Amino acid sequence: SFVTESHMLSVPTSEVARGAALAPQRSRFESADGIDSGDLIPQNLLRKYIQYARANCRPALRGGTFDQEKIASLYVQLRKESVNSGGVPIAVRHIESIMRMAEAHAKMHLRDYVRDDDMDASIKMMLESFISAQKFSVRRSLRRSFAKFLSSGEDRVHLLLHILQDMMRNEAMYQTIRQKQRGGGEAPEVLEVPLEEFESRARDRKIYDVVEFCKGQPFEEAGYTLDLGRRLIVKNF
């Protein structure tokens, strides 16, 4: 409803223009003084953002920035499942649509090239559309068949947790050695690792946004806290 009413506010219909219908209340989208209301972007700022993205961003598809084998494997499996389920036939144009949606996702983030996360978002969108178009009786089996493509976000969380655990383990060993050299033998009560180092290690695995992960439930359940002021990840024992 937000998208629909936002569009109606930006592009009023003929009924609204002649007073035959009421337009959505502007207060739902922005405050009277133009300041953002909650997490919503003011209409004028959103319009300028879209205009800038359209005029200045041309994301390129580079072979080394996303997994081409994943796209090929998806195409083969999509064709196989479409034949077995008797649903919409899959053609090359569907892969081209995935590429265009990935470019649009990258453009929305003002990037110069398409990354793995752009491609994953595009693949998920295509698969959700494909599965929802099938008969209800086969949807569950299709979700199982495409689970490895749909669960990329969960895989990232597990990978980031593994990276962070490894960093904390190394930091604990370093702190223990330092304390022994100083004559102490107690284990450290607090471990801190730089956020920049965590981001660098995540980029090596083609994961580019770790801040959202640091705000998530798995991060908190593992006992970590994010200190944005000092740019540190902290774990207390």
C-alpha positions in Angstrom: 0.0 0.0 0.0 2.9 2.4 0.7 4.2 2.0 -2.9 0.7 2.5 -4.4 -0.2 5.5 -2.2 3.3 7.0 -2.8 2.8 6.8 -6.5 -0.7 8.3 -6.2 0.8 11.2 -4.2 3.5 11.9 -6.8 1.3 11.3 -9.9 -2.3 12.3 -9.0 -5.0 10.7 -11.0 -7.6 12.7 -13.0 -10.2 12.0 -10.2 -7.9 13.5 -7.6 -7.0 16.5 -9.9 -10.7 17.5 -10.4 -11.5 16.8 -6.7 -13.7 13.7 -7.2 -11.4 11.6 -5.0 -9.1 12.2 -2.1 -5.4 11.9 -2.4 -3.4 10.0 0.3 -2.4 12.1 3.3 1.1 13.6 2.9 1.7 13.2 6.6 2.0 9.5 6.1 5.1 9.9 3.9 6.8 13.0 5.3 6.3 15.6 8.0 5.0 19.1 7.3 8.5 20.7 7.4 10.0 18.1 5.0 11.9 16.1 7.5 11.9 12.4 7.2 9.1 10.7 9.2 10.6 7.6 10.8 12.4 5.5 8.2 10.4 6.8 5.2 12.2 8.9 2.6 10.6 12.3 1.8 9.1 12.4 -1.7 11.3 15.2 -3.0 14.5 13.4 -1.9 13.3 10.1 -3.3 12.5 11.7 -6.7 15.9 13.4 -6.8 17.6 10.1 -5.9 15.9 8.2 -8.7 16.7 11.0 -11.2 20.3 10.9 -10.2 20.5 7.1 -10.5 18.9 7.1 -13.9 21.2 9.9 -15.2 24.5 8.8 -13.7 24.6 5.1 -13.0 25.3 2.5 -15.7 26.2 -0.7 -13.8 28.3 -3.1 -15.8 28.1 -6.9 -15.8 31.7 -8.0 -15.1 32.6 -11.7 -15.2 34.6 -11.6 -12.0 32.0 -9.8 -9.8 29.3 -12.5 -9.8 29.1 -16.3 -10.1 28.4 -17.1 -13.7 28.3 -20.9 -13.0 25.4 -20.2 -10.6 23.4 -18.6 -13.4 24.1 -21.5 -15.7 23.1 -24.0 -13.1 19.9 -22.1 -12.3 19.0 -22.0 -16.0 19.5 -25.7 -16.4 17.4 -26.5 -13.3 14.7 -24.0 -14.2 14.2 -25.6 -17.6 14.2 -29.1 -16.1 11.6 -28.1 -13.4 9.4 -26.2 -15.9 9.2 -29.4 -18.1 8.4 -31.6 -15.1 5.8 -29.4 -13.6 4.2 -28.5 -16.9 4.3 -24.8 -16.1 5.6 -21.8 -17.9 8.4 -22.8 -20.3 11.8 -21.2 -19.4 13.8 -19.6 -22.2 16.9 -17.5 -22.5 14.8 -14.3 -22.1 14.3 -15.3 -18.5 18.0 -15.3 -17.8 18.2 -11.9 -19.6 15.5 -10.7 -17.2 17.6 -11.8 -14.3 20.5 -9.8 -15.7 18.4 -6.7 -16.1 16.9 -7.0 -12.6 20.4 -7.4 -11.2 21.5 -4.2 -13.1 18.5 -2.4 -11.7 19.3 -3.5 -8.2 22.9 -2.3 -8.6 21.7 1.0 -10.0 19.4 1.5 -7.0 22.5 1.3 -4.8 24.4 3.7 -7.2 27.1 1.0 -8.0 29.3 0.9 -11.1 29.1 -2.8 -11.5 26.8 -5.8 -10.6 27.8 -7.7 -7.5 26.9 -11.1 -6.2 24.3 -9.7 -3.8 22.6 -7.9 -6.7 22.5 -11.2 -8.6 21.2 -13.1 -5.6 18.4 -10.5 -5.1 17.5 -10.9 -8.8 17.5 -14.7 -8.7 15.3 -14.7 -5.6 12.8 -12.4 -7.3 12.7 -14.6 -10.4 12.3 -17.8 -8.4 9.6 -16.5 -6.2 7.7 -15.4 -9.4 8.3 -18.8 -11.1 7.2 -20.9 -8.0 4.1 -18.8 -7.3 3.0 -19.3 -10.9 3.0 -23.1 -10.5 0.3 -25.4 -9.2 -0.1 -25.3 -5.4 0.6 -29.1 -5.2 4.1 -28.7 -6.6 5.2 -25.4 -4.9 6.7 -27.1 -1.9 8.8 -29.5 -3.9 10.0 -26.6 -6.1 11.1 -24.7 -3.0 13.1 -27.7 -1.9 14.6 -28.0 -5.4 15.7 -24.4 -5.5 16.6 -24.1 -1.8 20.3 -23.5 -2.5 19.3 -20.4 -4.6 16.7 -19.1 -2.2 18.8 -19.5 1.1 21.8 -17.4 0.0 21.0 -14.8 2.8 21.1 -17.6 5.5 24.4 -18.9 4.0 25.9 -15.4 4.3 24.9 -15.2 8.0 26.6 -18.5 8.8 29.7 -17.5 6.8 29.9 -14.1 8.6 29.5 -15.8 12.0 32.3 -18.2 11.1 34.6 -15.3 10.0 33.8 -13.4 13.2 34.4 -16.4 15.4 37.8 -17.0 13.7 38.8 -13.3 14.3 37.7 -13.5 18.0 39.6 -16.8 18.4 42.8 -15.2 17.0 42.3 -12.1 19.2 41.8 -14.3 22.3 45.1 -16.1 21.5 46.9 -12.8 21.1 45.6 -11.3 24.3 46.4 -14.5 26.2 50.0 -14.5 25.0 50.4 -10.8 25.9 49.1 -11.4 29.4 51.5 -14.3 29.9 54.4 -12.1 28.8 53.3 -9.6 31.4 53.1 -12.3 34.1 49.4 -12.7 34.2 47.5 -15.9 33.4 43.8 -14.9 33.4 41.8 -15.2 30.2 40.6 -11.9 28.7 37.1 -10.8 29.8 36.5 -8.5 26.7 37.5 -9.1 23.1 37.5 -6.4 20.5 38.1 -6.6 16.8 38.1 -3.7 14.2 35.0 -3.4 12.1 37.2 -2.5 9.1 39.1 -5.8 9.3 35.8 -7.7 9.5 34.5 -5.8 6.4 37.7 -6.6 4.6 37.5 -10.3 5.3 33.8 -10.3 4.2 34.7 -8.6 1.0 37.2 -11.4 0.2 34.2 -13.7 0.3 32.2 -11.3 -1.9 30.0 -10.1 1.0 29.8 -6.3 0.9 27.4 -5.2 3.6 28.1 -6.4 7.2 26.4 -3.6 9.1 22.9 -5.1 8.5 24.3 -8.4 9.8 25.7 -6.7 12.9 22.2 -5.4 13.6 20.6 -8.8 13.3 19.4 -11.4 15.8 22.1 -14.1 15.0 24.8 -11.5 15.7 23.3 -10.6 19.1 22.5 -14.2 20.0 26.2 -15.0 19.5 27.1 -12.5 22.2 28.5 -9.7 20.0 27.8 -6.0 20.2 28.7 -3.3 17.6 30.3 -0.1 18.8 29.9 2.2 15.8 31.5 5.1 17.6 34.8 3.3 18.0 34.2 1.1 14.9 34.7 -2.1 17.0 32.9 -5.4 17.4 32.9 -6.4 21.1 32.3 -9.7 22.9 32.1 -9.9 26.7 32.7 -13.1 28.6 
